[in-house]
Amino acid sequence: AYSPVITLTPGMEPDAAGENNPYETVGAAQDDADELNGDMTVDFGFIPMMSLGSTVFYDVDNDGVQDENNPLESGIAGVTVYLYDATGTNILDSTITDADGNYFFDSLSPGTYVVGVVAPADAQTASTPVGGDDDVDGDNNGNPVVMGISQSTPIVLTAGGETADED
């Protein structure tokens, strides 16, 4: 990120918003000792990066919820997971689930995404979905398997929009 060209001129501190600018913060007072000979208006704003992930698991009782106390409903290792754009047609990234069935996509811009999971060879039918992006961890958010992949409904990532009950 670069600023535009800045010309410093003695006695000409810029103050586009006036001396009582409500947005002036610590940076605006840095040159108070020599108020007219500085420029404290060169600011930069950045959007925090987002992440998305969870678990691919066996749902032997087909209730849409991973029963952590049931050893038959463990996470599935080695499953391919795709990250799609909001349309669910363009693949942006992919990963493989770890030994516990967890997957993770990081460094994402705020926006809308779809997750697609390749159905394991020994489980070609998605369990009963609990719902779309319901912000609950440990439940099935996938739709029925189509051409070997179960996709989520669109997931909207926003700054400060962290799921509250994440495990």
NORTASUL-V55124 format. One record per residue. RES is the residue in three letters. PHI is phi in degrees with one decimal (NA if undefined). D_FIRST is the distance of its C-alpha to the first C-alpha in Angstrom with 2 decimals. Layout:
# NORTASUL-V55124
res & phi & d_first
RES & PHI & D_FIRST
RES & PHI & D_FIRST
This chain:
# NORTASUL-V55124
res & phi & d_first
ALA & NA & 0.00
TYR & -124.4 & 3.78
SER & -84.9 & 6.91
PRO & -70.6 & 9.96
VAL & -63.3 & 12.73
ILE & -116.3 & 14.52
THR & -105.8 & 18.27
LEU & -94.3 & 20.11
THR & -129.7 & 23.80
PRO & -55.1 & 26.49
GLY & 77.2 & 27.79
MET & -129.9 & 25.13
GLU & -64.0 & 22.83
PRO & -71.6 & 21.06
ASP & -151.7 & 22.26
ALA & -59.1 & 21.70
ALA & -100.1 & 22.97
GLY & 90.4 & 25.91
GLU & -63.1 & 26.98
ASN & -99.8 & 27.74
ASN & -60.4 & 24.31
PRO & -68.2 & 24.61
TYR & -90.5 & 20.86
GLU & -66.0 & 21.03
THR & -126.0 & 20.75
VAL & -53.1 & 20.90
GLY & -61.7 & 18.05
ALA & -72.4 & 20.07
ALA & -96.3 & 23.09
GLN & -61.6 & 21.73
ASP & -107.4 & 23.18
ASP & -56.5 & 26.40
ALA & -67.4 & 28.57
ASP & -135.7 & 27.48
GLU & -48.8 & 26.41
LEU & -84.2 & 26.56
ASN & -118.4 & 24.60
GLY & -160.7 & 21.07
ASP & -141.8 & 18.04
MET & -104.5 & 17.13
THR & -114.6 & 15.31
VAL & -93.7 & 11.65
ASP & -109.7 & 10.65
PHE & -133.2 & 7.94
GLY & -118.6 & 9.60
PHE & -127.8 & 9.47
ILE & -96.1 & 12.44
PRO & -63.6 & 14.62
MET & -78.7 & 15.69
MET & -106.3 & 19.34
SER & -140.5 & 22.31
LEU & -149.5 & 25.65
GLY & 175.7 & 28.91
SER & 176.5 & 32.53
THR & -134.2 & 35.86
VAL & -104.4 & 38.08
PHE & -138.8 & 41.66
TYR & -78.6 & 45.30
ASP & -123.4 & 46.88
VAL & -64.0 & 50.58
ASP & -96.3 & 51.93
ASN & 53.0 & 49.70
ASP & -101.3 & 48.82
GLY & 82.2 & 45.07
VAL & -126.7 & 44.43
GLN & -77.5 & 43.92
ASP & -87.3 & 46.81
GLU & -62.8 & 45.54
ASN & -86.0 & 49.15
ASN & -101.4 & 50.33
PRO & -62.2 & 49.83
LEU & -79.2 & 50.18
GLU & -108.2 & 46.96
SER & -77.6 & 44.65
GLY & -68.3 & 41.24
ILE & -106.7 & 41.38
ALA & -79.1 & 39.82
GLY & 76.9 & 38.57
VAL & -92.5 & 37.77
THR & -79.0 & 35.05
VAL & -124.6 & 32.58
TYR & -107.3 & 30.31
LEU & -109.8 & 27.24
TYR & -110.2 & 27.37
ASP & -71.6 & 25.40
ALA & -60.9 & 26.98
THR & -80.6 & 29.79
GLY & 76.4 & 30.96
THR & -114.0 & 31.37
ASN & -102.8 & 28.21
ILE & -76.0 & 27.69
LEU & -97.9 & 24.11
ASP & -164.3 & 25.12
SER & -149.1 & 28.32
THR & -153.4 & 29.71
ILE & -120.8 & 33.19
THR & -64.7 & 34.70
ASP & -81.1 & 35.53
ALA & -59.5 & 39.07
ASP & -99.4 & 39.04
GLY & 84.6 & 37.79
ASN & -87.5 & 34.30
TYR & -132.3 & 31.17
PHE & -157.0 & 27.49
PHE & -117.6 & 24.28
ASP & -123.6 & 21.03
SER & 57.2 & 17.27
LEU & -96.5 & 18.07
SER & -76.0 & 16.22
PRO & -56.2 & 18.44
GLY & 160.3 & 21.03
THR & -110.7 & 24.53
TYR & -134.1 & 25.88
VAL & -127.4 & 29.36
VAL & -106.0 & 30.70
GLY & -123.8 & 33.53
VAL & -118.5 & 35.94
VAL & -73.6 & 38.34
ALA & -64.0 & 41.79
PRO & -61.7 & 43.43
ALA & -58.6 & 46.55
ASP & -96.9 & 48.79
ALA & -153.7 & 47.35
GLN & -86.5 & 46.87
THR & -117.2 & 47.14
ALA & -72.4 & 44.52
SER & -71.4 & 46.04
THR & -57.6 & 46.43
PRO & -71.3 & 43.01
VAL & -81.7 & 42.64
GLY & 165.9 & 40.11
GLY & -70.0 & 36.66
ASP & -73.7 & 33.62
ASP & -90.7 & 35.88
ASP & 59.4 & 33.70
VAL & -115.0 & 36.64
ASP & -86.0 & 36.37
GLY & 86.6 & 39.22
ASP & -127.6 & 40.35
ASN & -80.7 & 40.32
ASN & -109.9 & 37.73
GLY & -84.9 & 38.47
ASN & -98.6 & 40.47
PRO & -52.7 & 43.43
VAL & -70.0 & 42.91
VAL & -126.4 & 42.52
MET & 52.4 & 42.65
GLY & 84.5 & 42.18
ILE & -130.1 & 39.05
SER & -104.4 & 38.85
GLN & -107.0 & 35.78
SER & -78.7 & 34.55
THR & -73.8 & 34.14
PRO & -58.1 & 30.56
ILE & -114.6 & 28.59
VAL & -99.7 & 25.99
LEU & -102.3 & 23.24
THR & -130.7 & 21.80
ALA & -60.2 & 19.97
GLY & 79.2 & 22.92
GLY & -98.7 & 25.35
GLU & -58.6 & 26.66
THR & -64.7 & 30.20
ALA & -73.4 & 32.55
ASP & -105.5 & 35.28
GLU & -63.0 & 33.39
ASP & -87.6 & 35.45
